[in-house]
């Protein structure tokens, strides 16, 4: 049995062979996302040394100041995907409308949503950040946006890249979750976390408690319960970077919550298409749960590219307990 490291490319090809109808288009898209991730990783890891730190004068659709690395990462994703001719439609957190694709891409069979660099407000303070993506099959419709406004449960693939102490590529195509760590010396992502499963329960809860006074009673009572759990001591961890907080909880167990509140974020802060849905697909494939407090995230029918949703996801125990408290206190 060879103990040679398994590269992401080899893993993808072996996955592709399991689908006799596959012609390789899907693998090409994934390979290109991995390629863009390597470029972004290189720039993120030297951001302090070149004039790519800091913010631009521009703002995204959410009114957030766009960081230079945000825009750089967005461009890298588009440059990696459009030339393949396989991507019929694309949407990004950094672009207000549907991203125009070249004529040859109009024959593409897939649609891709992505947050090119989530958590970018942390770039200047050297905190882990990430890229999040999801891939859909194109739907036959007059309006290309319809291929992007599909329920999360229609995703063919979802993944994220975390630019942290190492750069990792974590993804699922519906057959479990696997993690690959970038070996910069060879420029390859190598299989390092095979068949990731999130623990049934954890000891970590991740929520920004500065919003406490604006939460519904059920959320307040849930957090109080977790902080005083009868069976185990939980600890609070909040990095303020979804990919970093999610990745830690995926590996160690626990719950991540960005709930709605009465003032700042009436429908939560995170975006359904390119943050909540991909992370929800991954956590469910790893044995966890993901809800908006009323329903499964992956069952929500999106109505606009940048709509927000409350997001509570992680280990089954903590998410089910959250639903109990929301039911009890409304
Ligand atoms: P807050 C980063 O800006 C982000 O979109 C997510 O990555 C992160 O989980 C959240 O916002 C942090 O929000 O309100 O704690 O700054």
Boltz pocket constraint, residues with backbone or C-beta under 6 A from the ligand:
constraints:
  - pocket:
      binder: B
      contacts: [[A, 118], [A, 119], [A, 120], [A, 121], [A, 208], [A, 240], [A, 241], [A, 242], [A, 243], [A, 245], [A, 258], [A, 269], [A, 270]]
      max_distance: 6.0
